[in-house]
Amino acid sequence: MDIKTHRLIDTNLCGEPVEIKSDRYAKVRLNTTDDMKVDDKGLIHGGFIFGAADYCAMICVNHPNVVLASSHVKFLKPSKVGDVLYFEARVLKKEDRKRIVKVIGYRQDKPIFEGEFLCVITEKHVLDR
């Protein structure tokens, strides 16, 4: 896989790429761990779920200067320590430097998350402005 963005991300916290078809499709696997739990029942913090979905959207676009501009998400089911989650992203629409990316997260083929991400490819790195 030739990943061109978010190269220094911690894949233990944001998921590991499984498959990528640049500017069309990506799949990420997130193994949930004790580091992600918020209580003694093992509930996973939604930020880790969102982080994996966001990362999946970024590598779906797969451009060095892609950033997240906005998102609309739904958390459909909770996750717990030990769950193996998969996220699939597909580009729905391309318009100039903008990409609308749909991401679905699931556990054992059952949806746990869905969202639309507005990704923007900037002319240069966002911190070089």
C-alpha positions as CSV (number, residue, x, y, z in Angstrom):
1,M,0.0,0.0,0.0
2,D,1.3,3.4,-1.0
3,I,0.0,5.7,1.8
4,K,0.9,9.3,1.1
5,T,-0.8,11.0,4.1
6,H,-0.8,10.8,7.9
7,R,2.4,8.8,7.7
8,L,3.3,9.3,11.4
9,I,-0.1,8.4,12.8
10,D,-0.2,5.9,15.7
11,T,-1.9,2.9,14.1
12,N,-2.5,1.4,17.6
13,L,-4.8,4.3,18.4
14,C,-6.2,5.2,15.0
15,G,-6.3,1.9,13.2
16,E,-4.2,-0.1,10.7
17,P,-4.7,0.2,7.0
18,V,-6.0,-3.0,5.5
19,E,-6.7,-1.9,1.9
20,I,-6.5,1.2,-0.1
21,K,-7.5,2.3,-3.6
22,S,-6.3,6.0,-3.8
23,D,-9.1,8.5,-4.1
24,R,-11.8,5.8,-4.1
25,Y,-11.7,3.4,-1.2
26,A,-9.9,2.5,2.0
27,K,-10.4,0.0,4.8
28,V,-8.9,0.3,8.3
29,R,-8.9,-2.2,11.2
30,L,-9.0,-0.9,14.8
31,N,-8.2,-3.4,17.6
32,T,-9.7,-1.8,20.8
33,T,-7.5,-1.9,23.9
34,D,-7.5,-1.0,27.6
35,D,-5.9,2.3,26.6
36,M,-9.1,3.4,24.9
37,K,-11.6,2.5,27.7
38,V,-13.4,5.1,29.8
39,D,-14.8,2.9,32.6
40,D,-14.5,-0.4,34.4
41,K,-17.0,-2.0,32.0
42,G,-14.6,-1.5,29.1
43,L,-16.6,1.1,27.1
44,I,-14.4,2.5,24.3
45,H,-14.3,6.3,24.1
46,G,-16.0,7.7,21.0
47,G,-12.9,9.7,20.1
48,F,-11.0,6.6,19.2
49,I,-13.9,5.4,17.0
50,F,-14.0,8.8,15.3
51,G,-10.2,8.9,14.9
52,A,-10.2,5.6,13.1
53,A,-13.0,6.8,10.8
54,D,-11.2,10.1,10.1
55,Y,-8.0,8.2,9.4
56,C,-9.8,5.9,7.0
57,A,-11.3,8.9,5.2
58,M,-7.8,10.6,4.9
59,I,-6.1,7.5,3.4
60,C,-9.1,7.0,1.1
61,V,-8.3,10.5,-0.4
62,N,-4.6,9.6,0.0
63,H,-3.0,13.0,-0.7
64,P,-0.1,14.5,1.4
65,N,-2.1,17.7,2.0
66,V,-5.6,16.3,2.8
67,V,-7.3,17.7,5.9
68,L,-10.7,17.3,7.5
69,A,-12.9,20.4,7.0
70,S,-16.1,19.0,8.6
71,S,-18.0,15.9,9.4
72,H,-21.5,14.6,10.2
73,V,-21.4,11.4,12.2
74,K,-23.6,8.9,14.0
75,F,-22.5,6.5,16.7
76,L,-24.9,3.6,16.2
77,K,-23.7,1.0,18.8
78,P,-21.2,1.1,21.7
79,S,-17.8,-0.8,21.5
80,K,-15.9,-2.4,24.3
81,V,-12.3,-3.5,24.9
82,G,-11.4,-6.4,22.7
83,D,-13.7,-5.5,19.9
84,V,-12.1,-5.6,16.4
85,L,-13.7,-2.8,14.4
86,Y,-13.4,-2.2,10.6
87,F,-14.0,1.1,8.8
88,E,-14.6,1.4,5.1
89,A,-14.4,4.7,3.3
90,R,-15.6,5.6,-0.2
91,V,-15.4,8.8,-2.1
92,L,-18.9,9.9,-3.0
93,K,-18.2,13.1,-4.7
94,K,-15.2,15.0,-6.1
95,E,-15.3,18.8,-6.6
96,D,-12.0,20.6,-7.3
97,R,-10.0,20.0,-4.1
98,K,-13.0,18.8,-2.1
99,R,-14.0,15.2,-1.5
100,I,-17.1,14.0,0.2
101,V,-16.2,10.6,1.8
102,K,-18.7,8.2,3.4
103,V,-17.3,6.1,6.2
104,I,-19.0,3.1,7.8
105,G,-17.7,1.4,10.8
106,Y,-18.7,-2.1,11.8
107,R,-18.1,-5.0,14.2
108,Q,-18.8,-8.5,12.9
109,D,-20.7,-7.1,9.9
110,K,-23.0,-5.0,12.1
111,P,-22.8,-1.2,11.7
112,I,-21.6,0.7,14.7
113,F,-20.7,4.1,13.1
114,E,-21.5,6.1,10.0
115,G,-20.4,9.4,8.8
116,E,-19.8,11.8,5.9
117,F,-16.5,13.6,5.9
118,L,-15.6,16.7,3.9
119,C,-12.0,16.4,3.1
120,V,-10.0,19.2,1.4
121,I,-6.7,19.0,-0.4
122,T,-4.8,22.1,0.3
123,E,-2.2,23.6,-2.1
124,K,0.5,23.3,0.4
125,H,0.7,21.8,3.9
126,V,-1.9,23.4,6.2
127,L,0.9,24.5,8.6
128,D,2.9,26.2,5.9
129,R,0.5,29.0,5.4
